[in-house]
Amino acid sequence: MHELVPTATLFVTLINPTGSNADVFIKNAQAGARALGLGLEVVQASTDSDLDLVFETLVRLRAGGLMIAPDQFLYARSGQIAAQAVRHALPTIFQYRESAVAGALMSYGGNAMDAFRLVGVYTGRILKGEKPSDLPVQQSTKVELIINMKTARALGIEIPPTLLARADEVIE
């Protein structure tokens, strides 16, 4: 996000305070902001009415961009959040590809299909008689950057060529 909006000094992260990974996400986002010398505000939403208040806060803060924490409540509202972000001219980044497809500017995160493939491989090994306790711990390592150019145009943002070159997928 900082590469996309290099002049911004303040970014905001949206979390669901009732979500199970909110604390970890905040801690990591704050560490990243500190390392880049940027300000980071945390806003919270756990209901639909909270989302409207979030965007009022974002406008008041003049945030340079919005990072959405991985959370089922927020993920289920990707399209709604993306539409609000475009309406308020605010670049957003989610973790899941489907959010960029739903209209968010970008997504950067693990590939869900790769993770599901690993689950299938493990299931197959167990069904063939291997003991779960004998199987090695595995984790999907494929991370994808998806950029939605339609949203970029709607926001009036020019995506730097170096960022486009690193994208795994560009949605036209």
CYANA upper distance limits for C-alpha pairs under 8 A (distance plus 0.5 A):
  1 MET  CA      5 VAL  CA      6.71
  1 MET  CA     65 GLY  CA      7.29
  1 MET  CA     93 ILE  CA      7.78
  2 HIS  CA      6 PRO  CA      5.63
  2 HIS  CA      8 ALA  CA      7.77
  3 GLU  CA    163 LEU  CA      8.33
  4 LEU  CA    159 ILE  CA      7.02
  4 LEU  CA    160 PRO  CA      7.40
  4 LEU  CA    163 LEU  CA      8.34
  5 VAL  CA     64 GLY  CA      7.15
  5 VAL  CA     65 GLY  CA      8.07
  8 ALA  CA     63 ALA  CA      7.98
  8 ALA  CA     64 GLY  CA      5.38
  8 ALA  CA     65 GLY  CA      8.41
  9 THR  CA     38 LEU  CA      5.70
  9 THR  CA     39 GLY  CA      6.44
  9 THR  CA     64 GLY  CA      7.46
 10 LEU  CA     38 LEU  CA      6.40
 10 LEU  CA     39 GLY  CA      4.95
 10 LEU  CA     40 LEU  CA      6.14
 10 LEU  CA     41 GLU  CA      7.96
 10 LEU  CA     62 ARG  CA      8.31
 10 LEU  CA     63 ALA  CA      5.91
 10 LEU  CA     64 GLY  CA      6.27
 10 LEU  CA     65 GLY  CA      8.20
 11 PHE  CA     38 LEU  CA      7.99
 11 PHE  CA     39 GLY  CA      6.74
 11 PHE  CA     40 LEU  CA      5.51
 11 PHE  CA     41 GLU  CA      6.97
 11 PHE  CA     63 ALA  CA      5.72
 11 PHE  CA     64 GLY  CA      5.83
 11 PHE  CA     65 GLY  CA      5.63
 11 PHE  CA     66 LEU  CA      6.59
 11 PHE  CA     67 MET  CA      8.20
 12 VAL  CA     40 LEU  CA      5.95
 12 VAL  CA     41 GLU  CA      5.23
 12 VAL  CA     42 VAL  CA      6.19
 12 VAL  CA     43 VAL  CA      7.54
 12 VAL  CA     58 LEU  CA      8.09
 12 VAL  CA     63 ALA  CA      6.79
 12 VAL  CA     64 GLY  CA      8.31
 12 VAL  CA     65 GLY  CA      6.84
 12 VAL  CA     66 LEU  CA      5.43
 12 VAL  CA     67 MET  CA      6.75
 13 THR  CA     26 ILE  CA      8.25
 13 THR  CA     29 ALA  CA      8.23
 13 THR  CA     40 LEU  CA      7.74
 13 THR  CA     41 GLU  CA      6.88
 13 THR  CA     42 VAL  CA      5.51
 13 THR  CA     43 VAL  CA      6.76
 13 THR  CA     66 LEU  CA      6.07
 13 THR  CA     67 MET  CA      5.06
 13 THR  CA     68 ILE  CA      6.25
 13 THR  CA     69 ALA  CA      7.37
 14 LEU  CA     42 VAL  CA      6.55
 14 LEU  CA     43 VAL  CA      5.50
 14 LEU  CA     44 GLN  CA      6.13
 14 LEU  CA     45 ALA  CA      7.66
 14 LEU  CA     66 LEU  CA      7.57
 14 LEU  CA     67 MET  CA      6.69
 14 LEU  CA     68 ILE  CA      5.42
 14 LEU  CA     69 ALA  CA      6.44
 15 ILE  CA     19 GLY  CA      8.23
 15 ILE  CA     22 ALA  CA      6.55
 15 ILE  CA     42 VAL  CA      7.75
 15 ILE  CA     43 VAL  CA      6.89
 15 ILE  CA     44 GLN  CA      5.50
 15 ILE  CA     45 ALA  CA      6.84
 15 ILE  CA     68 ILE  CA      7.06
 15 ILE  CA     69 ALA  CA      5.72
 15 ILE  CA     70 PRO  CA      8.43
 15 ILE  CA     71 ASP  CA      8.10
 15 ILE  CA     74 LEU  CA      8.38
 16 ASN  CA     22 ALA  CA      7.07
 16 ASN  CA     44 GLN  CA      6.03
 16 ASN  CA     45 ALA  CA      5.62
 16 ASN  CA     46 SER  CA      5.61
 16 ASN  CA     69 ALA  CA      8.12
 16 ASN  CA     71 ASP  CA      7.33
 16 ASN  CA     73 PHE  CA      7.83
 16 ASN  CA     74 LEU  CA      7.67
 17 PRO  CA     22 ALA  CA      6.62
 17 PRO  CA     44 GLN  CA      6.60
 17 PRO  CA     45 ALA  CA      7.49
 17 PRO  CA     46 SER  CA      7.19
 18 THR  CA     22 ALA  CA      8.12
 18 THR  CA     46 SER  CA      7.33
 19 GLY  CA     71 ASP  CA      6.81
 21 ASN  CA     25 PHE  CA      6.72
 21 ASN  CA     70 PRO  CA      8.26
 21 ASN  CA     71 ASP  CA      8.16
 22 ALA  CA     26 ILE  CA      6.66
 22 ALA  CA     69 ALA  CA      7.66
 23 ASP  CA     27 LYS  CA      6.65
 24 VAL  CA     28 ASN  CA      6.73
 25 PHE  CA     29 ALA  CA      6.54
 25 PHE  CA     69 ALA  CA      6.99
 26 ILE  CA     30 GLN  CA      6.49
 26 ILE  CA     42 VAL  CA      8.08
 27 LYS  CA     31 ALA  CA      6.75
 28 ASN  CA     32 GLY  CA      6.71
 29 ALA  CA     33 ALA  CA      6.65
 29 ALA  CA     40 LEU  CA      8.30
 30 GLN  CA     34 ARG  CA      6.59
 30 GLN  CA     40 LEU  CA      7.01
 31 ALA  CA     35 ALA  CA      6.68
 32 GLY  CA     36 LEU  CA      6.93
 33 ALA  CA     37 GLY  CA      6.53
 33 ALA  CA     38 LEU  CA      5.36
 33 ALA  CA     39 GLY  CA      6.73
 33 ALA  CA     40 LEU  CA      6.79
 34 ARG  CA     38 LEU  CA      6.41
 34 ARG  CA     39 GLY  CA      7.89
 43 VAL  CA     54 VAL  CA      6.99
 44 GLN  CA     50 ASP  CA      7.96
 44 GLN  CA     54 VAL  CA      7.65
 45 ALA  CA     50 ASP  CA      5.38
 45 ALA  CA     51 LEU  CA      6.22
 45 ALA  CA     54 VAL  CA      7.63
 46 SER  CA     50 ASP  CA      6.99
 46 SER  CA     51 LEU  CA      8.48
 46 SER  CA     73 PHE  CA      7.61
 47 THR  CA     51 LEU  CA      7.38
 48 ASP  CA     52 ASP  CA      7.79
 49 SER  CA     53 LEU  CA      7.39
 50 ASP  CA     54 VAL  CA      6.69
 51 LEU  CA     55 PHE  CA      7.12
 51 LEU  CA     81 ILE  CA      8.21
 52 ASP  CA     56 GLU  CA      7.11
 53 LEU  CA     57 THR  CA      6.81
 54 VAL  CA     58 LEU  CA      6.71
 55 PHE  CA     59 VAL  CA      6.69
 55 PHE  CA     84 GLN  CA      7.91
 55 PHE  CA     85 ALA  CA      8.28
 55 PHE  CA     88 HIS  CA      8.19
 56 GLU  CA     60 ARG  CA      6.89
 57 THR  CA     61 LEU  CA      6.64
 58 LEU  CA     62 ARG  CA      6.55
 58 LEU  CA     63 ALA  CA      6.37
 59 VAL  CA     63 ALA  CA      7.51
 59 VAL  CA     88 HIS  CA      7.79
 63 ALA  CA     90 LEU  CA      8.16
 64 GLY  CA     90 LEU  CA      7.47
 64 GLY  CA     91 PRO  CA      7.85
 65 GLY  CA     90 LEU  CA      6.22
 65 GLY  CA     91 PRO  CA      5.42
 65 GLY  CA     92 THR  CA      6.33
 66 LEU  CA     90 LEU  CA      7.44
 66 LEU  CA     91 PRO  CA      6.70
 66 LEU  CA     92 THR  CA      5.17
 66 LEU  CA     93 ILE  CA      6.92
 67 MET  CA     92 THR  CA      6.27
 67 MET  CA     93 ILE  CA      5.49
 67 MET  CA     94 PHE  CA      6.71
 68 ILE  CA     74 LEU  CA      8.01
 68 ILE  CA     92 THR  CA      7.81
 68 ILE  CA     93 ILE  CA      6.69
 68 ILE  CA     94 PHE  CA      5.55
 68 ILE  CA     95 GLN  CA      7.85
 69 ALA  CA     74 LEU  CA      8.18
 69 ALA  CA     94 PHE  CA      7.47
 69 ALA  CA     95 GLN  CA      7.82
 70 PRO  CA     74 LEU  CA      7.79
 70 PRO  CA     75 TYR  CA      7.45
 70 PRO  CA     94 PHE  CA      7.71
 70 PRO  CA     95 GLN  CA      6.54
 70 PRO  CA     96 TYR  CA      8.40
 71 ASP  CA     75 TYR  CA      6.36
 72 GLN  CA     76 ALA  CA      6.47
 73 PHE  CA     77 ARG  CA      7.20
 74 LEU  CA     78 SER  CA      6.83
 75 TYR  CA     96 TYR  CA      8.48
 75 TYR  CA     99 SER  CA      7.65
 77 ARG  CA     81 ILE  CA      6.56
 78 SER  CA     82 ALA  CA      6.41
 78 SER  CA     99 SER  CA      5.78
 78 SER  CA    102 ALA  CA      6.91
 78 SER  CA    103 GLY  CA      8.23
 78 SER  CA    104 ALA  CA      7.75
 79 GLY  CA     83 ALA  CA      6.57
 79 GLY  CA     99 SER  CA      7.42
 79 GLY  CA    102 ALA  CA      5.46
 79 GLY  CA    103 GLY  CA      6.53
 79 GLY  CA    104 ALA  CA      7.81
 80 GLN  CA     84 GLN  CA      6.76
 81 ILE  CA     85 ALA  CA      6.57
 81 ILE  CA    104 ALA  CA      8.30
 82 ALA  CA     86 VAL  CA      6.74
 82 ALA  CA     92 THR  CA      7.72
 82 ALA  CA     99 SER  CA      8.44
 82 ALA  CA    102 ALA  CA      7.78
 82 ALA  CA    103 GLY  CA      5.86
 82 ALA  CA    104 ALA  CA      5.14
 82 ALA  CA    105 LEU  CA      8.15
 83 ALA  CA     87 ARG  CA      6.67
 83 ALA  CA    103 GLY  CA      7.39
 83 ALA  CA    104 ALA  CA      8.27
 84 GLN  CA     88 HIS  CA      6.69
 85 ALA  CA     89 ALA  CA      6.36
 85 ALA  CA     90 LEU  CA      5.41
 85 ALA  CA     91 PRO  CA      7.16
 85 ALA  CA     92 THR  CA      7.39
 85 ALA  CA    104 ALA  CA      8.42
 86 VAL  CA     90 LEU  CA      6.50
 86 VAL  CA     91 PRO  CA      7.93
 86 VAL  CA    151 THR  CA      7.74
 86 VAL  CA    154 ALA  CA      7.38
 86 VAL  CA    155 LEU  CA      6.64
 89 ALA  CA    155 LEU  CA      5.89
 90 LEU  CA    155 LEU  CA      7.76
 91 PRO  CA    104 ALA  CA      8.29
 91 PRO  CA    105 LEU  CA      6.51
 91 PRO  CA    155 LEU  CA      7.87
 92 THR  CA    104 ALA  CA      6.41
 92 THR  CA    105 LEU  CA      5.97
 92 THR  CA    106 MET  CA      6.91
 93 ILE  CA    100 ALA  CA      8.47
 93 ILE  CA    104 ALA  CA      7.11
 93 ILE  CA    105 LEU  CA      6.71
 93 ILE  CA    106 MET  CA      5.20
 93 ILE  CA    107 SER  CA      5.61
 93 ILE  CA    108 TYR  CA      7.61
 94 PHE  CA     99 SER  CA      6.84
 94 PHE  CA    100 ALA  CA      7.88
 94 PHE  CA    104 ALA  CA      7.81
 94 PHE  CA    106 MET  CA      6.94
 94 PHE  CA    107 SER  CA      5.09
 94 PHE  CA    108 TYR  CA      6.96
 94 PHE  CA    109 GLY  CA      8.41
 95 GLN  CA     99 SER  CA      8.23
 95 GLN  CA    107 SER  CA      5.58
 95 GLN  CA    108 TYR  CA      5.44
 95 GLN  CA    109 GLY  CA      5.11
 95 GLN  CA    110 GLY  CA      7.84
 96 TYR  CA    100 ALA  CA      7.84
 96 TYR  CA    107 SER  CA      6.12
 96 TYR  CA    108 TYR  CA      7.14
 96 TYR  CA    109 GLY  CA      6.48
 96 TYR  CA    110 GLY  CA      7.79
 96 TYR  CA    111 ASN  CA      8.24
 96 TYR  CA    112 ALA  CA      8.42
 97 ARG  CA    101 VAL  CA      6.97
 97 ARG  CA    107 SER  CA      6.02
 97 ARG  CA    108 TYR  CA      7.86
 97 ARG  CA    109 GLY  CA      8.22
 97 ARG  CA    111 ASN  CA      8.32
 97 ARG  CA    144 GLU  CA      8.36
 97 ARG  CA    146 ILE  CA      6.85
 98 GLU  CA    102 ALA  CA      6.58
 99 SER  CA    103 GLY  CA      7.00
 99 SER  CA    104 ALA  CA      6.18
 99 SER  CA    106 MET  CA      8.35
 99 SER  CA    107 SER  CA      7.27
100 ALA  CA    104 ALA  CA      4.87
100 ALA  CA    105 LEU  CA      6.41
100 ALA  CA    106 MET  CA      5.84
100 ALA  CA    107 SER  CA      6.15
100 ALA  CA    146 ILE  CA      7.14
100 ALA  CA    147 ILE  CA      7.26
100 ALA  CA    148 ASN  CA      6.46
101 VAL  CA    148 ASN  CA      7.62
101 VAL  CA    171 ILE  CA      7.83
103 GLY  CA    148 ASN  CA      7.47
103 GLY  CA    151 THR  CA      6.75
104 ALA  CA    148 ASN  CA      7.36
104 ALA  CA    151 THR  CA      7.27
105 LEU  CA    147 ILE  CA      6.45
105 LEU  CA    148 ASN  CA      5.58
105 LEU  CA    149 MET  CA      7.88
105 LEU  CA    151 THR  CA      5.95
105 LEU  CA    152 ALA  CA      6.65
106 MET  CA    145 LEU  CA      7.65
106 MET  CA    146 ILE  CA      5.96
106 MET  CA    147 ILE  CA      5.07
106 MET  CA    148 ASN  CA      6.55
107 SER  CA    144 GLU  CA      8.13
107 SER  CA    145 LEU  CA      6.25
107 SER  CA    146 ILE  CA      5.65
107 SER  CA    147 ILE  CA      7.27
108 TYR  CA    143 VAL  CA      7.43
108 TYR  CA    144 GLU  CA      6.01
108 TYR  CA    145 LEU  CA      5.01
108 TYR  CA    146 ILE  CA      6.96
109 GLY  CA    143 VAL  CA      5.59
109 GLY  CA    144 GLU  CA      6.07
109 GLY  CA    145 LEU  CA      7.44
110 GLY  CA    140 SER  CA      7.71
110 GLY  CA    141 THR  CA      7.54
110 GLY  CA    142 LYS  CA      6.26
110 GLY  CA    143 VAL  CA      4.86
110 GLY  CA    144 GLU  CA      6.74
111 ASN  CA    115 ALA  CA      7.04
111 ASN  CA    140 SER  CA      8.03
111 ASN  CA    142 LYS  CA      6.28
111 ASN  CA    143 VAL  CA      6.33
111 ASN  CA    144 GLU  CA      6.91
112 ALA  CA    116 PHE  CA      6.66
113 MET  CA    117 ARG  CA      6.61
114 ASP  CA    118 LEU  CA      6.91
114 ASP  CA    140 SER  CA      6.74
114 ASP  CA    142 LYS  CA      7.61
115 ALA  CA    119 VAL  CA      6.94
115 ALA  CA    139 GLN  CA      7.81
115 ALA  CA    140 SER  CA      5.77
116 PHE  CA    120 GLY  CA      6.79
117 ARG  CA    121 VAL  CA      6.78
118 LEU  CA    122 TYR  CA      6.72
118 LEU  CA    138 GLN  CA      8.33
118 LEU  CA    139 GLN  CA      8.34
118 LEU  CA    140 SER  CA      7.79
119 VAL  CA    123 THR  CA      6.59
120 GLY  CA    124 GLY  CA      6.59
121 VAL  CA    125 ARG  CA      6.77
122 TYR  CA    126 ILE  CA      6.74
122 TYR  CA    135 LEU  CA      8.43
123 THR  CA    127 LEU  CA      6.60
124 GLY  CA    128 LYS  CA      6.69
125 ARG  CA    129 GLY  CA      7.13
125 ARG  CA    130 GLU  CA      6.22
126 ILE  CA    130 GLU  CA      5.28
126 ILE  CA    131 LYS  CA      6.71
126 ILE  CA    132 PRO  CA      6.91
130 GLU  CA    134 ASP  CA      7.60
130 GLU  CA    135 LEU  CA      8.04
131 LYS  CA    135 LEU  CA      7.34
144 GLU  CA    167 ALA  CA      7.81
144 GLU  CA    168 ASP  CA      6.22
144 GLU  CA    169 GLU  CA      8.46
145 LEU  CA    166 ARG  CA      7.90
145 LEU  CA    167 ALA  CA      5.42
145 LEU  CA    168 ASP  CA      5.86
145 LEU  CA    169 GLU  CA      7.30
146 ILE  CA    167 ALA  CA      6.27
146 ILE  CA    168 ASP  CA      6.43
146 ILE  CA    169 GLU  CA      5.40
146 ILE  CA    170 VAL  CA      6.39
146 ILE  CA    171 ILE  CA      7.91
147 ILE  CA    164 LEU  CA      8.13
147 ILE  CA    167 ALA  CA      7.24
147 ILE  CA    169 GLU  CA      6.99
147 ILE  CA    170 VAL  CA      5.43
147 ILE  CA    171 ILE  CA      6.56
148 ASN  CA    152 ALA  CA      6.88
148 ASN  CA    170 VAL  CA      6.45
148 ASN  CA    171 ILE  CA      5.10
148 ASN  CA    172 GLU  CA      6.96
149 MET  CA    153 ARG  CA      6.61
149 MET  CA    170 VAL  CA      7.22
149 MET  CA    171 ILE  CA      6.25
149 MET  CA    172 GLU  CA      5.78
150 LYS  CA    154 ALA  CA      6.81
150 LYS  CA    171 ILE  CA      7.72
150 LYS  CA    172 GLU  CA      6.27
151 THR  CA    155 LEU  CA      6.64
152 ALA  CA    156 GLY  CA      6.53
152 ALA  CA    157 ILE  CA      5.56
152 ALA  CA    158 GLU  CA      7.27
152 ALA  CA    159 ILE  CA      7.81
153 ARG  CA    157 ILE  CA      6.55
153 ARG  CA    158 GLU  CA      7.96
159 ILE  CA    163 LEU  CA      7.25
159 ILE  CA    164 LEU  CA      7.11
160 PRO  CA    164 LEU  CA      6.91
161 PRO  CA    165 ALA  CA      6.53
162 THR  CA    166 ARG  CA      7.02
163 LEU  CA    167 ALA  CA      6.91
164 LEU  CA    170 VAL  CA      8.04
